[in-house]
Amino acid sequence: MIGRIAGTILHRAADQVLIDVRGVGYVVHVSARTAAALPPAGEVAALYTDLLVREDLLQLFGFPTLLEKEWHRLLMSVQGVGAKASMAILGTLGAEGTGRAIALGDWSAIKAAPGVGPKLAHRVVMELKDKAPAVMALGGALTVALADASDERGARAAPRPAVPPAGASAAADALSALANLGYAQGEAAAAVAQAQTQAQAGGEDAAAPALIRAALRLLAPKG
């Protein structure tokens, strides 16, 4: 299994990148979001990868974080979701957005991905809603970016900060805190996802303490 590719970018396209690794060129399929974030041709890059093996085809898919790779694996487990649909969902929502949409049961957000119809979007939410909390809880550990890449001569590229995206880390911390308070994973994940969405929409603090307070308000008995 090829789990990581690091080398010099020879060519970039909207949905794939050609990376030279010590004289061997690897075509790595990526989402539109990942493609847009990659450096230009001639610079080094590194991606976590997943190898799709078919009877007549081998394809590598690349992801900037282990969290996104894990969501790709889960999306592919849903009946009717192939690699193209999975990459479309991740390209539209990103790893964090995908987790929030599934935790909230927001199938319309999933449907916004190109080529994903309402029936498939419903199925994604229904089949993954119970798995989403566990992945969200691991967000801080799985969002560590690749620290550096090596070119074909073995020289080190300038290190990239290996800092988890704040949103994923904060959501994971908030989920852990709510679980320690006795809330079920499913209801805690939905509350944290809603609190995070509201914070982002209102330009408010989305750090873990603020998310915990907001989620607790959402979880409080009404009336």
Summary of the structure (lengths in Angstrom):
residues: 223
radius of gyration: 18.4
end to end distance: 54.0
largest distance: 66.8
contacts: 724
relative contact order: 0.11
helix: 49%
strand: 18%
